[in-house]
Amino acid sequence: MRSNASMNTARVERVEAAGQTPAQVGESPVWHEADQALYWVDIPARTIARVHMETGTRTNWVLPEQVACITFDRNGTVLAGCETGLFAVTLSSAGAMTFERLAAPDFPFPGMRFNDGRCDRQGRFWAGTMVQDMAASNPAGSLYRYDASGTLSAPVVRDLIVQNGLAWSPQGTTMYLSDSHASRRVVWAFDYDTDTGEPDNRRVFADLNRFTGRPDGAAIDADGCYWTCANDAGALLRFAPDGALDRTLPLPVSKPSMCAFGGRDLDTLFITSIRPATGASELDGHLLAVRPGICGTPECGYSGLL
């Protein structure tokens, strides 16, 4: 594992091409290799955004309902976790799109939606649900698996308040999951069966009650280290595979929400953020980028066809 002091002092910059208007709740950054562009969402604005890094061109697509997480199939169709289920979204030029529901869990309470989502190394899409009223502290959320045949599983992990932090080790044999609610603040690791897509042996990987912030969205680097956005603490935390805190990278936003590696060499870490209702800084809600001194691992898209 690399030990590079510059990781702690790497320059964090706002992505100017992402525009002047901050997101309310920026989430789910995804680097799309095919068109060398970064995609992300603004949940309450019901928006998927894209920016081409070389041209600086931004495009927005507004969906019929809130969208929280996205991935792509190999034809470029978006698989999106939204308010009422999982949807296939075809994005066309100039903001045109189609929107088709594929599957939906049996939400046990009103006011729920999907939250964090990502594919495992075999291309199964995983996403969790949550009660949108976080003040209710309702552990009604669950984690689901959507496989290449288009089948949505029964809940695989239950009793989640604010599901977050999905990631897989470079070999795909360890799965990470967090609960970012203030009463939990924990990241778990699981042994992961790459053949069956079943996680097992759940254990605490990182307890942020011992560190700072709430563990939000995450990414894995080429060393197998886990980067989590420390929401409410304005930092990225890098944990080694053994769970030891390895790096802390301060950010100029109070609520970083999710990170993803991108760029031609996967050497840039893109970070979305949330804009607080009061006391927001100039950069809160904007898309950030940093070269942390380590490359990421390629993100796997959905292995089925939508």
N, C-alpha and C positions, 0 to 999 in steps of 0.2 A: 504494500500500500504506500502510495506517495506521501511524503511529508513535506509540504510546501508552505512556507510562511506566507507567501503571497495570497494563499487562499483566504486568509483572514483579512487582507487589505485590498482585495481585488475591487476595481472600480465598478460601482453599480450605476447604471445609466437608465434613464427613461427612453423607451423606444418611441422616438418622435413620429415615426410613420404610423403608429397606432392611433394618432389623432389627439386633439386637444380636449375632448370631452371625456372625463373619467367614467369608468364603469361604476355602477352601484355595488355589484357583487361580481367582480371578475373571477373566473374559474376555468378549469379544464384546458390549460394550454396544451396544444398538440402540434408537434412539428410534422408537416406532411412532405415527405421527401420528394414525391412525384412532381410537385409544383414549387418546391423550395419556398414554402410559405408557412407562417404560423397561424393557427386557428385557436380561438378561445371563445368563451361565452360570457355574457352578462345575464345572470339568472333572472332578476326581476324585470329586466328590460326585454326578456324573451328573445335575445339576440345571439346569433353566431357571427363572429367577426373573423376576418382574414386579412393579413397584411403580407404582401410580397416584399421580402427584405431588400432585394436588389432594386426594385422599382419604387418602393415606398407606397404602392397602391393599396388602399384599404377598401374592402367590400363588407357590407352588413346584410344579414338576412334576419328578418323578424318573423318568429314562429308564432303559431296560434296560442301557445302556452309556454310557461317557464321551462327553460332548458338548463340542465345543470352539468352534464358530462357528455362527451362525444368521443367517437373513434371513427375509423374509416374501414370499409371493406376494400378489396383489391381493385374494384372498379371505381372507387372514389365516392361511393354513396356513404353518407354519414349515418351511423347508428347513434342515436341520442337518447339519453335518459332524461325524461321530462316529468311533468306533474302527474299525468295519468297513466304513464307506461313508457315502454321503449318504442321508438319510432325510427323508421327509415326516412331520411331527409335527403332529397336530391337537390344540390345547390347548383343553380345556373348563373350565368352572367347577369350583371345589373340587379342583383338582389332577388331574382325569381327563384322559386323552389317548389317542390312537392313535399307532402307531409303525410305519412301513412303509419298508423299504429300497427305494431307487430305483436306485442305481448304486454300483459299487465299483471302485476301481483294482486293479491287480495289485500288491499290496504285495510288494516284493522281499525284505523281511526280516520276521521275527516282531516283535511288540511295537511296531508302528507305529500311527499314528492320524492323522486330520486335525488341523490346527492353526488357523491364522488364515484367515478367509474373508470375502469381501465382494463385492457386485455392482458391475459397471461401470455406466456411465451408460445403457447400453442394456438393462440387466437380466439380463446373463449373470452367473452365480454363479461366482466364482473361489475356490479353496481349495487349500491346500498340505498336504503330508504330512510327517511327521517320525518318526524313531525316538525312542521315549519316553525311553530311557536316554540323556540328554544327555551323560553322561560318556564314552559310547562315541565321540562326535564323528563319527558315521557320516553321510556325505553322501548318504544313500539317499532323501532327501526330494525331492519334485517338486511343481510347481504345475500344477493342472488347471483346465479350463473346463467348466462345465455349462450348456448353452445352453437356449433356450426350448423346443426340441423334446424335451428330456429326454435329450440325448446327452452323455455324459462323454467329453472329449477324451483323446487320448494325452498323456503329459507334455509341457507347453509349455516349462517351465523345469526343468532337472534340477540335480543336484549341490547340493542344499540340506540343511543340517544342521538348523536350526530356522527354518523358513519363517515370515515375519511381515510386518507393515507394509503390507499391501495398501491402496492408495488410488488415486483417479483425480483429475486436475485438474478444475476446474469445467466445462471444455469437453469433458472426456473424452479428450483427445488425448495425455495423458501418463499412464502407469501407473507406480506406485511399488511396490517390493517390497523387503523386507529379510531378512537372515539375522541373527538375534539371538544366535547361539552366540558364546561368548566368544572363539573363534578367528577369527570373521568380523567381526561388529560393523559391518556396512555396509548402507546403503540404496542401491538402484539405481533409476534412472529409465529408462523405455523410451518410444519413440515408439509410439503406440497407434492402430491402424486401427479406427475406430469401426464401419465397415461389416463387417469380417471378424472382429473380435475378436482380431487377431494383434498381439502386441508385437514391436518391432524396435529395433535400435540401442541395446542395453543399455550403460549407462555408470554410473559411480559418481556418485551424487547427494550423499551425505553419508557420510563415513567417521568413525564414532564413536570410532575409535582416536585421532582428533585432538581429541576433545571428552571426553565422559564417558558412562558407562553402556553398556548394550546396547540397540539399537533394537528395541523391541517393537511393540505395536499402534499404529495411527496414524489420523489424521483430517485432512481438508482444510478450510480455512476459506474464507470468501467472497473473500479476496484471493488465493486459490490457494496459500497457504502450507501447508506440511506439518508437522503436529504429531506428534511421536513420543514415546512413553513411554520415558524413559531408565531401563530396568530396572537395578537395583543402584545407581543414582545418585540416586534419589528426586527426579526432576524431569521436567518436560515441556520438550522442545526444539522451538522453532518455526523451521523453515527456509524462507527465501524461495524463490520458484520458480527462482532461479539457484543454489541450493544454499548460500547464505550463512546462517550461524546468525544469526537475527534476535532471538530472545527465549529466555530460560531462566526457567522458572517452578518454583521449589522446591515440593516436595510433602511432606506429613507421613507418607509411607510410603516404604519402601526399594525396593519392587519394583512400581512402576506397570506395568500390563500392557497396557491398551488404552484408548483414549479415543474418544468420539463426541459430536457436537453434538446437543443436543435442547432441549426446552422449546418453548413456543408460537412463539417468535421465533427459535429455533435459536441463542439467545445464551448457552446454558449448555453447558459442556464437562463431560461425565460421565466418570469415570475409575475403572476397575476395578483391583484390586491383588491381589498374591499374599502370603500369610502365610508368612514364613520358618519353617522347622522349629525354629530356635532364635533367641533374641534378638529376638522379634517385639515391635514397639511396639503401643501401644493401638489405632492406626488401621490397621495392616497387615492386609490382607484385606478391608477395608471399601470400600464404594462412596463415592466423593468427587464433589463438584461445585464448579465455579468459573465465574464470569462473566469471561472473559479480555479483554473489551473489543472483541471481534470476533465476528461471527456465523459459523455454519457453512453448508455447502451441504446441501440435502436429500439424504438417503441414498436410493438407488434400490433397490427391492425386486426380486425375481425376476420376470422378464417372462412366464414360463410359468405354467401352472396345475398344481398338484401333486395 
